[in-house]
Amino acid sequence: MTEERRRGTLIIIGGHEERSPSSDRAILREVAGRVKGGKLVLATVASHRPEGYFDEYERAFRDLEVGELVELYVENRSEAGDIEKLKVLDDASGVFFSGGDQLRITSQIGDSGIEAKVRALFERGGVIAGTSAGASVMSETMLVKGTSKETHRIGDLHMSPGLGLIRDVIIDQHFAERGRFGRLIGAVAHNPRVLGLGIDENTAAIVEGDRLSVIGAGAVYVVDGSTVSYSNLAEARSEDTLSMHDVTVHVLAGGDGFDLRIRRPFPCQATKE
């Protein structure tokens, strides 16, 4: 069995997923279905003020057959090795990172006992879900800041190490809603080896091994820089507009899939095989 097959499932959500009990809650229903009645840990680490998050998600998951929903929050980094905090992850089937500030996740739990437990859960086949900031943090390098709704300028991008649960990918969320196409193109320009994933709100990319599938109301945009024939990134000044030629972009709707290894999409019927 390969390393990829031993690993679990990532559910990478673009933010603002349906949570109202009166709505379909397709994404949260998917999370619950994959946890299979087990324990789900809601990690509210990304928030400076986590009050209310747990209550909202508890209502959202209440009738979705999650065995147990428990909250994990750390006020500061010193708590990331606390025995009682670590016990929260014992026997968990999944972890769900809520939104907020992705730098708060990495700075508080990076290279800690909590991160080790999350990684161990994933390696043994568990589910790791994340929405908004909780989505961005899954990649090796994460987008932290960059102008939205504008053409990308060379120096207008800030990136930082993420948790590295998925390799050779960089993730942006609230994608179409906040006009983040330019900054994702900019991120890919820094290293065309890395695929850019832009995920709309109420939309999720489900990753199992090399296979990505899309659920939800919006789209997942895949930016592939491997075909780029020219970029001015290395020569231009920080205030200059980015120039990139022959970028490949795929737009995936709900039900579509993508092979991350060969960098090719496949249609909805292929995801049901």
HUJO-V14381 format. One record per run of one state. SS is the DSSP state (H for helix, E for strand, - for the rest). FROM is the first residue (numbers start at 1). LEN is the number of residues. If there is no record, write none. Layout:
# HUJO-V14381
SS_FROM_LEN, SS_FROM_LEN
This chain:
# HUJO-V14381
-_1_2, H_3_4, -_7_2, E_9_5, -_14_12, H_26_10, -_36_3, E_39_5, -_44_9, H_53_9, -_62_6, E_68_5, -_73_4, H_77_5, -_82_1, H_83_5, -_88_4, E_92_6, -_98_4, H_102_8, -_110_3, H_113_11, -_124_3, E_127_5, -_132_1, H_133_4, -_137_2, E_139_1, -_140_1, E_141_6, -_147_6, E_153_1, -_154_3, E_157_5, -_162_4, E_166_1, -_167_2, E_169_5, -_174_7, H_181_10, -_191_4, E_195_5, -_200_3, E_203_6, -_209_2, E_211_6, -_217_2, E_219_6, -_225_5, E_230_2, -_232_9, E_241_1, -_242_2, E_244_2, -_246_2, E_248_6, -_254_3, E_257_3, -_260_4, E_264_3, -_267_1, H_268_5, -_273_1
